[in-house]
């Protein structure tokens, strides 16, 4: 099992930006793809972005972009122009295959809270 450690969550005003970090102790078969999901109260877990370490293939969105530091085994989620609807717990996940499906990721971090105020 891959242990993932997230950081960077907090309170931000609407229109602001925030960067989340996810560290994997090592990149193995079980963590060849790294992803971010989020879950708001009463809602299902939702895909945000994902990247494969080796191919650099990336799934992301206009306001959410990924970058990485291979030397630190760290993936960053840059979130821009945040709005109240982005308030959620953000989870980092790792798995053997790049996917938008949370079921494809067997390894999860503890989650970090992002709260956007109006």
LUMBA-556734 format. One record per residue: residue number from 1; residue in one letter; x, y, z of N, C-alpha, C in turn. Coordinates in pm, whole numbers, plus 32768, in hexadecimal, padded with zeros to 4 digits. Layout:
REM residues N
+-----+------+--------+---------+------+---------+----------+-------+--------+---------+------+
! seq ! type ! n.east ! n.north ! n.up ! ca.east ! ca.north ! ca.up ! c.east ! c.north ! c.up !
+-----+------+--------+---------+------+---------+----------+-------+--------+---------+------+
! NUM !    a !      X !       Y !    Z !       X !        Y !     Z !      X !       Y !    Z !
...
+-----+------+--------+---------+------+---------+----------+-------+--------+---------+------+
//
This chain:
REM residues 118
+-----+------+--------+---------+------+---------+----------+-------+--------+---------+------+
! seq ! type ! n.east ! n.north ! n.up ! ca.east ! ca.north ! ca.up ! c.east ! c.north ! c.up !
+-----+------+--------+---------+------+---------+----------+-------+--------+---------+------+
!   1 !    x !   8055 !    7F89 ! 8000 !    8000 !     8000 !  8000 !   8058 !    807C ! 8000 !
!   2 !    x !   802E !    80DF ! 7FB3 !    8079 !     815C !  7FA7 !   8041 !    81C1 ! 8008 !
!   3 !    x !   8097 !    81FB ! 8059 !    806D !     8262 !  80B8 !   8079 !    82EA ! 8073 !
!   4 !    x !   800D !    8333 ! 8072 !    800B !     83B6 !  8032 !   7FF4 !    8421 ! 809D !
!   5 !    x !   803A !    848F ! 808F !    802D !     84FC !  80EF !   8009 !    857B ! 80A4 !
!   6 !    x !   7F95 !    85B1 ! 80C4 !    7F66 !     862C !  8083 !   7F7D !    86A4 ! 80DF !
!   7 !    x !   7F88 !    8717 ! 80A3 !    7F92 !     8794 !  80EF !   7F68 !    8807 ! 8095 !
!   8 !    x !   7F52 !    887A ! 80D4 !    7F35 !     88F3 !  8089 !   7EA6 !    8922 ! 808E !
!   9 !    x !   7E4D !    88D7 ! 80CB !    7DC3 !     8903 !  80D4 !   7DB5 !    8979 ! 8132 !
!  10 !    x !   7D3F !    89B7 ! 8130 !    7D27 !     8A29 !  8188 !   7CB0 !    8A79 ! 815A !
!  11 !    x !   7CA9 !    8AF2 ! 818F !    7C3C !     8B4E !  8171 !   7C6D !    8BB7 ! 810D !
!  12 !    x !   7C1F !    8BCC ! 80A5 !    7C44 !     8C2E !  803F !   7BC6 !    8C75 ! 8011 !
!  13 !    x !   7BD6 !    8CF1 ! 7FE9 !    7B63 !     8D3D !  7FB8 !   7B45 !    8D1A ! 7F27 !
!  14 !    x !   7AC8 !    8D2A ! 7F02 !    7AA0 !     8D12 !  7E78 !   7AF5 !    8D66 ! 7E1A !
!  15 !    x !   7B20 !    8D27 ! 7DAF !    7B78 !     8D6A !  7D50 !   7C0B !    8D52 ! 7D6C !
!  16 !    x !   7C29 !    8D1B ! 7DE0 !    7CB3 !     8D03 !  7E06 !   7CEA !    8C80 ! 7DD1 !
!  17 !    x !   7D65 !    8C64 ! 7DF5 !    7DAB !     8BEC !  7DC7 !   7DE4 !    8B9F ! 7E3D !
!  18 !    x !   7DFA !    8B21 ! 7E25 !    7E32 !     8ACA !  7E8D !   7E7D !    8A5A ! 7E48 !
!  19 !    x !   7EE9 !    8A2D ! 7E85 !    7F36 !     89BD !  7E4F !   7F3B !    894C ! 7EB6 !
!  20 !    x !   7F11 !    88D8 ! 7E8C !    7F17 !     8861 !  7EE0 !   7F8E !    880C ! 7EB7 !
!  21 !    x !   7FC7 !    87C7 ! 7F19 !    8039 !     876E !  7EFF !   8018 !    86E1 ! 7F2B !
!  22 !    x !   804F !    8682 ! 7EE4 !    803F !     85F5 !  7F09 !   80C6 !    85B1 ! 7EF6 !
!  23 !    x !   80F6 !    8575 ! 7F62 !    8177 !     8532 !  7F5E !   8163 !    849B ! 7F67 !
!  24 !    x !   81A1 !    8454 ! 7F0B !    81A4 !     83C3 !  7F12 !   8233 !    839B ! 7F37 !
!  25 !    x !   8244 !    8340 ! 7F94 !    82CC !     831E !  7FC1 !   8322 !    82E7 ! 7F52 !
!  26 !    x !   82E7 !    82A3 ! 7EF3 !    8330 !     8272 !  7E80 !   82CD !    8254 ! 7E11 !
!  27 !    x !   82FD !    8259 ! 7D98 !    82A8 !     823B !  7D26 !   82BB !    81A8 ! 7D02 !
!  28 !    x !   8250 !    815D ! 7D13 !    8255 !     80CE !  7CF4 !   81E8 !    80AF ! 7C8F !
!  29 !    x !   81D9 !    8030 ! 7C72 !    816E !     8007 !  7C17 !   80E6 !    8037 ! 7C4B !
!  30 !    x !   80D7 !    8031 ! 7CCE !    8056 !     8055 !  7D09 !   803D !    80EA ! 7D0B !
!  31 !    x !   809E !    8139 ! 7CE5 !    808C !     81CB !  7CE8 !   80BB !    820B ! 7C67 !
!  32 !    x !   80AD !    81C2 ! 7BF8 !    80DA !     81FA !  7B79 !   8083 !    826E ! 7B4C !
!  33 !    x !   8009 !    8275 ! 7B7F !    7FB0 !     82E4 !  7B62 !   7F88 !    8326 ! 7BE5 !
!  34 !    x !   7F86 !    83AA ! 7BE3 !    7F5E !     83F8 !  7C59 !   7EE7 !    844D ! 7C32 !
!  35 !    x !   7E88 !    8456 ! 7C8C !    7E0E !     849F !  7C6D !   7DDD !    84EF ! 7CE5 !
!  36 !    x !   7D8B !    8550 ! 7CC8 !    7D45 !     859D !  7D2F !   7CAF !    858D ! 7D1A !
!  37 !    x !   7C6A !    8575 ! 7D88 !    7BD9 !     8571 !  7D8A !   7BAB !    85D0 ! 7DF8 !
!  38 !    x !   7B2C !    85EF ! 7DF7 !    7AF5 !     8640 !  7E63 !   7A6B !    860E ! 7E87 !
!  39 !    x !   7A45 !    862A ! 7F02 !    79C1 !     8601 !  7F31 !   7987 !    866C ! 7F8B !
!  40 !    x !   7918 !    86A2 ! 7F61 !    78CF !     8704 !  7FB0 !   7867 !    86BC ! 8005 !
!  41 !    x !   783B !    86F9 ! 8072 !    77D8 !     86B9 !  80C9 !   775A !    8692 ! 807C !
!  42 !    x !   7732 !    8616 ! 808C !    76B9 !     85E6 !  804C !   76C7 !    85C5 ! 7FB8 !
!  43 !    x !   7741 !    85CF ! 7F83 !    7756 !     85B4 !  7EF6 !   77B7 !    8541 ! 7EE3 !
!  44 !    x !   77B6 !    8508 ! 7E6B !    7813 !     849C !  7E4D !   789F !    84D4 ! 7E30 !
!  45 !    x !   78FF !    847A ! 7E3C !    7989 !     84A2 !  7E1E !   7994 !    84C4 ! 7D89 !
!  46 !    x !   79D8 !    8531 ! 7D6D !    79DB !     8568 !  7CE6 !   7A6B !    8573 ! 7CB4 !
!  47 !    x !   7A82 !    854E ! 7C38 !    7B08 !     8556 !  7BFD !   7B2F !    85E7 ! 7BE5 !
!  48 !    x !   7BAE !    8606 ! 7C02 !    7BE2 !     868D !  7BE9 !   7C4F !    868A ! 7B7F !
!  49 !    x !   7CB7 !    863A ! 7B95 !    7D27 !     8636 !  7B36 !   7D7B !    85BA ! 7B52 !
!  50 !    x !   7DCA !    8592 ! 7AED !    7E21 !     851D !  7AFD !   7E95 !    8524 ! 7A9B !
!  51 !    x !   7F02 !    84E3 ! 7AC0 !    7F77 !     84DF !  7A69 !   7FC0 !    845A ! 7A7C !
!  52 !    x !   7FF5 !    8427 ! 7A0C !    804A !     83B1 !  7A10 !   80DC !    83DE ! 7A1B !
!  53 !    x !   8126 !    83A3 ! 7A76 !    81B0 !     83CE !  7A8E !   8206 !    83C1 ! 7A12 !
!  54 !    x !   81FF !    834F ! 79CF !    825E !     8334 !  7963 !   8237 !    8376 ! 78E0 !
!  55 !    x !   81BB !    8369 ! 78B9 !    8190 !     839D !  7837 !   8170 !    8432 ! 783C !
!  56 !    x !   815A !    8467 ! 78B4 !    8132 !     84F3 !  78CA !   80A7 !    8510 ! 7891 !
!  57 !    x !   8060 !    84AB ! 7867 !    7FD6 !     84C2 !  783B !   7F89 !    84FB ! 78B1 !
!  58 !    x !   7F3E !    8564 ! 7896 !    7EFA !     85AC !  7901 !   7E69 !    85C3 ! 78DF !
!  59 !    x !   7E13 !    85AD ! 793F !    7D86 !     85D4 !  7936 !   7D74 !    8646 ! 799A !
!  60 !    x !   7D55 !    86BC ! 796C !    7D37 !     8727 !  79CA !   7CCE !    8784 ! 798F !
!  61 !    x !   7CB8 !    87F4 ! 79CF !    7C4D !     884F !  79A8 !   7C86 !    88DC ! 799D !
!  62 !    x !   7C33 !    8936 ! 796F !    7C63 !     89BE !  7955 !   7C95 !    8A00 ! 79D6 !
!  63 !    x !   7C4E !    89F1 ! 7A43 !    7C75 !     8A36 !  7ABF !   7CCD !    89E2 ! 7B19 !
!  64 !    x !   7CDD !    8963 ! 7AF8 !    7D2C !     8909 !  7B4A !   7D9A !    88CB ! 7AF4 !
!  65 !    x !   7E15 !    88E0 ! 7B1A !    7E84 !     88AA !  7ACC !   7EE6 !    8860 ! 7B26 !
!  66 !    x !   7F2A !    8800 ! 7AE9 !    7F88 !     87AC !  7B31 !   8017 !    87CD ! 7B0B !
!  67 !    x !   806F !    87BD ! 7B6B !    80FE !     87BF !  7B50 !   813E !    875C ! 7BAF !
!  68 !    x !   81BC !    8742 ! 7B99 !    81FE !     86DD !  7BEC !   828F !    8700 ! 7C03 !
!  69 !    x !   82C3 !    86C8 ! 7C6E !    8351 !     86CF !  7C8C !   837F !    863F ! 7C9C !
!  70 !    x !   83BC !    8608 ! 7C35 !    83E3 !     857B !  7C38 !   8446 !    855E ! 7CA7 !
!  71 !    x !   849F !    85BA ! 7CC0 !    8504 !     85A4 !  7D27 !   84C5 !    8594 ! 7DB1 !
!  72 !    x !   8452 !    85D2 ! 7DC3 !    840E !     85CB !  7E45 !   8395 !    856F ! 7E43 !
!  73 !    x !   837E !    852C ! 7DD2 !    8307 !     84D7 !  7DC5 !   8289 !    8522 ! 7DEF !
!  74 !    x !   827E !    859B ! 7DC2 !    8211 !     85F2 !  7DEC !   81C2 !    8622 ! 7D74 !
!  75 !    x !   813F !    8620 ! 7D82 !    80E4 !     8655 !  7D1D !   809C !    86CD ! 7D5A !
!  76 !    x !   8094 !    8738 ! 7D0D !    8054 !     87B2 !  7D3B !   7FD4 !    87C9 ! 7CEC !
!  77 !    x !   7F6C !    87F4 ! 7D32 !    7EEF !     881D !  7CF1 !   7EE0 !    88B3 ! 7D03 !
!  78 !    x !   7EED !    88FB ! 7C95 !    7EDC !     898B !  7C98 !   7E4B !    89AB ! 7C79 !
!  79 !    x !   7E08 !    89F0 ! 7CD4 !    7D7A !     8A10 !  7CC4 !   7D6B !    8AA8 ! 7CBB !
!  80 !    x !   7D30 !    8AD6 ! 7C50 !    7D23 !     8B65 !  7C38 !   7C91 !    8B8F ! 7C30 !
!  81 !    x !   7C79 !    8C0E ! 7C48 !    7BF2 !     8C47 !  7C3C !   7B8C !    8BF1 ! 7C87 !
!  82 !    x !   7BAA !    8BD5 ! 7D02 !    7B54 !     8B7C !  7D51 !   7ACF !    8BBD ! 7D6F !
!  83 !    x !   7A68 !    8B6C ! 7D78 !    79E4 !     8B9B !  7D9E !   79AD !    8B44 ! 7E0E !
!  84 !    x !   793D !    8B6F ! 7E46 !    7904 !     8B2C !  7EBB !   78E8 !    8A98 ! 7E9D !
!  85 !    x !   78C3 !    8A7B ! 7E21 !    78A3 !     89F1 !  7DFD !   791D !    8996 ! 7DFC !
!  86 !    x !   7993 !    89CF ! 7E07 !    7A0E !     897E !  7E0D !   7A2C !    8950 ! 7E9B !
!  87 !    x !   79DE !    897D ! 7EFB !    79F0 !     8953 !  7F86 !   79D9 !    88BE ! 7F92 !
!  88 !    x !   7A3D !    8877 ! 7FC8 !    7A36 !     87E5 !  7FD3 !   7AB3 !    87B3 ! 801B !
!  89 !    x !   7AB1 !    8734 ! 803B !    7B2C !     86F0 !  8065 !   7B6F !    86BB ! 7FE7 !
!  90 !    x !   7BED !    86DC ! 7FD5 !    7C37 !     86B3 !  7F5F !   7C92 !    863E ! 7F85 !
!  91 !    x !   7C89 !    85D5 ! 7F33 !    7CD4 !     855C !  7F4E !   7D39 !    8543 ! 7EDE !
!  92 !    x !   7DAE !    8518 ! 7F05 !    7E12 !     84E8 !  7EA8 !   7E05 !    8450 ! 7EA0 !
!  93 !    x !   7E17 !    841A ! 7E29 !    7E0C !     838A !  7E16 !   7E7A !    8359 ! 7DB9 !
!  94 !    x !   7EA0 !    82DC ! 7DCC !    7F07 !     829F !  7D77 !   7ED9 !    8216 ! 7D49 !
!  95 !    x !   7EFB !    81F6 ! 7CCE !    7ED4 !     8175 !  7C98 !   7F2C !    814D ! 7C24 !
!  96 !    x !   7F1B !    80D3 ! 7BF3 !    7F70 !     80A2 !  7B87 !   7F4C !    80D9 ! 7AFE !
!  97 !    x !   7ED2 !    810E ! 7AEF !    7EA5 !     813B !  7A6B !   7E64 !    81C3 ! 7A74 !
!  98 !    x !   7E7A !    8213 ! 7A0E !    7E3E !     8298 !  7A07 !   7DA9 !    828A ! 79EA !
!  99 !    x !   7D59 !    82CA ! 7A3B !    7CC9 !     82BD !  7A2C !   7C83 !    8330 ! 7A71 !
! 100 !    x !   7C07 !    834B ! 7A47 !    7BB2 !     83AC !  7A8C !   7B56 !    8367 ! 7AF0 !
! 101 !    x !   7B5E !    82E4 ! 7AF8 !    7B07 !     8294 !  7B4E !   7B4C !    827D ! 7BD5 !
! 102 !    x !   7B0F !    82AB ! 7C42 !    7B50 !     829A !  7CC5 !   7B65 !    8207 ! 7CEB !
! 103 !    x !   7B14 !    81AE ! 7CB3 !    7B22 !     8120 !  7CD3 !   7BA5 !    80E6 ! 7C9F !
! 104 !    x !   7BE7 !    812B ! 7C42 !    7C66 !     80FB !  7C0A !   7CDE !    8120 ! 7C5F !
! 105 !    x !   7CC6 !    8166 ! 7CCD !    7D34 !     8193 !  7D22 !   7D2A !    814E ! 7DAB !
! 106 !    x !   7D82 !    80F0 ! 7DC8 !    7D7B !     80A9 !  7E47 !   7DBA !    80F4 ! 7EBD !
! 107 !    x !   7E05 !    815C ! 7EA1 !    7E4D !     81A2 !  7F0B !   7E1C !    8232 ! 7F17 !
! 108 !    x !   7DFE !    825A ! 7F91 !    7DC4 !     82DF !  7FA8 !   7E08 !    8325 ! 801D !
! 109 !    x !   7E10 !    83A8 ! 8013 !    7E3C !     83F9 !  8083 !   7DC9 !    8414 ! 80E2 !
! 110 !    x !   7DE7 !    845C ! 814C !    7D83 !     8475 !  81B4 !   7D24 !    84E6 ! 818F !
! 111 !    x !   7D46 !    8533 ! 812B !    7CF1 !     85A1 !  80FF !   7D1B !    8624 ! 8140 !
! 112 !    x !   7D05 !    868F ! 80F8 !    7D20 !     8714 !  812D !   7CAB !    8770 ! 810C !
! 113 !    x !   7C7D !    87BB ! 816E !    7C06 !     880D !  815D !   7C28 !    888F ! 8114 !
! 114 !    x !   7BD8 !    88AC ! 80AF !    7BDF !     892C !  8069 !   7B59 !    8971 ! 807B !
! 115 !    x !   7B5C !    89E8 ! 80B2 !    7AE2 !     8A35 !  80C8 !   7AEE !    8ABB ! 8081 !
! 116 !    x !   7A8D !    8AD6 ! 802B !    7A8D !     8B54 !  7FDF !   7A1B !    8BAA ! 8014 !
! 117 !    x !   7A3D !    8C20 ! 8041 !    79D8 !     8C7B !  8077 !   79B0 !    8CE2 ! 800D !
! 118 !    x !   7934 !    8D0D ! 8017 !    7901 !     8D6F !  7FB5 !   7925 !    8DFD ! 7FDA !
+-----+------+--------+---------+------+---------+----------+-------+--------+---------+------+
//
